[in-house]
Amino acid sequence: MQEFVKGILNFCIVHLYTLKCHCERRKPLILLNRLKACIYILYPREGDSILEEATSSSLFRNRVFQAIIVSGMFLQIGIWVRNFAVLLFVMERTNGDPFAVSMISVAEFAPIFIFSFIGGTFADRWRPKRTMVWCDILSAISVFAVLVTLFLGTWQIVFFATLISAILSQFSQPSGMKLFKMHMPMDQIQAGMSVYQTVFAIFMVLGPILGTFAFQSFGIHISIAITGVAFLLSAVALAFLPPDRKMEEESKTTSIWEEMKSGVSYVLAKTELKLLGFAFLAAGLGLGFIQPLSIFLVTEQLELPKENLQWLLTTNGIGMILGGVVVMTLFKGVAPQRLLVFGMLVNSIGVAVMGLSTNLWLTLIAELFNGLMLPFIQIGINTMILQRTESTFLGRVNGILMPLFTGSMVLTMSLAGILKEQFSLTVIFEGAALLFFIGMLFIIPLYNQKATLNPKELAIEK
């Protein structure tokens, strides 16, 4: 009988959570809170586990969550097939010309600097579902246009396949975060981000394999076609999202320039966002040193053939997948700023160990922990942004913080080769570890802080 009652209560909670996500009235929230109180009265010892099970069930039944995850999977397939097909095709056509290969990275990263803030501002103005669907459709159209041009014999056009998609993603990505904010209860956002980041981590391991297989088996034309179809399927998945609500920003008469200025003022006025920006800056600087020099860690520090770099990358990818699962299960109730502090602390130790180690197994263990901590950092950052930013400013906040990270990373990546000629690998890696530690220190003041919303934002949640 008790199991039957628990099942009924679980069913009611799941559907009230779902109703709360899609209903703007307060009644579902009142009923949900009353039902929670009844559960703790009937089952004082098992109340927490019943509620956790119900929350998890309601997360996977949430239409917004389902659509974003499925869309994300199709996007990752398209992006990885495109990236590796373009990379291998350009290397084949140019005999590995360094300038041509570097232009692929320029096409991928340049839009983040140029369009991130602009895209975030427009994302705050536009309806998120419509924005994401049209961005995917336009990406698919651009990819098919590139494919037609390839058939006509102009191979250099492949750079635009990366460039146009990267530009459109600056409008689409903040809209996805906005959908999380608008349609998911606050207590499910961190769990949702954990699943989302785990999907990304899985493709960090499988993506290069998938992209290489597509190009080697089918060639550039079919690979580009697969990319276009994947983007279209992403748009189809997003079509199952609930209809957009009317945005307040649509009725505003302010100019884009005024809204961009108000976005900067908003970030500067919020202590937690300023501290998060400094942490972004420090982490980006540290990561930029590590990325291009990992190959020398294998050849000089460990004195192994360069092909052994794959074991470090694979170990890091496995750690990322495990890290996402760990956050979803064992750390799902931990505050995001604590996840971020823990992740950056362990990551700084891991980088320091890698810089000192001359043993392959010790380096692999450090790399595993670095990969394990990356979801802690990413989920902590994204959840903090979602919890501590009003929906009306979410795109602009994302557009300000992301270039800080990417810009600082590109800066130290460009300096890494010069510094290696002046200093040892150990000194550079210890410097990177110090930067991660400094980034963690910026988050320490927020360690015990609770996320708060203003009355207007609270009304939206209810």
Number of C-alpha atoms within 10 A of each C-alpha: 6 8 8 9 11 16 14 11 18 22 14 16 24 22 18 22 24 21 17 23 20 18 17 15 14 13 13 20 19 14 15 19 13 11 17 17 14 14 20 15 11 12 14 11 11 11 17 14 10 19 18 14 13 20 21 15 17 21 21 14 15 20 20 23 23 18 20 21 22 18 24 20 20 19 22 22 21 27 25 22 28 26 24 22 29 23 22 18 20 21 15 11 12 12 10 14 12 10 9 18 17 11 14 20 15 14 19 19 19 18 20 22 17 13 19 27 25 20 26 27 27 22 27 25 22 19 21 25 24 17 20 25 21 17 22 26 19 19 26 28 16 19 26 20 15 24 23 14 15 17 10 9 9 12 16 13 15 23 21 17 27 23 20 18 22 22 22 21 20 26 27 26 21 27 27 20 21 23 19 22 22 21 22 22 18 16 12 18 21 26 23 24 24 28 19 20 24 23 19 20 24 18 20 20 18 15 21 16 14 17 24 20 16 21 22 13 11 11 15 23 16 15 26 28 19 21 27 29 21 23 30 24 21 28 26 17 19 25 16 14 18 13 12 13 10 10 14 12 14 11 9 9 7 9 8 13 11 9 17 21 11 14 24 16 11 18 21 14 11 12 13 21 19 16 21 23 24 20 27 25 23 24 28 27 26 29 23 23 27 22 14 15 17 19 19 16 24 22 15 13 20 15 13 15 11 14 10 14 16 12 14 20 18 18 20 26 24 19 23 29 23 21 25 30 19 18 25 19 12 9 17 19 14 12 18 27 28 19 23 27 23 16 24 28 20 20 25 26 19 23 27 21 20 27 25 17 18 16 12 18 10 15 22 20 18 25 26 23 24 26 28 27 28 25 30 27 22 19 27 25 19 18 25 21 21 22 20 17 26 20 18 18 23 23 31 28 26 24 28 21 22 18 24 21 21 21 19 19 23 18 14 22 21 13 12 18 13 11 15 16 9 9 10 12 23 19 15 21 25 20 19 26 29 20 22 28 22 19 28 27 17 20 20 15 13 18 15 10 12 12 16 11 14 10 9 9 15 11 12 16 21 16
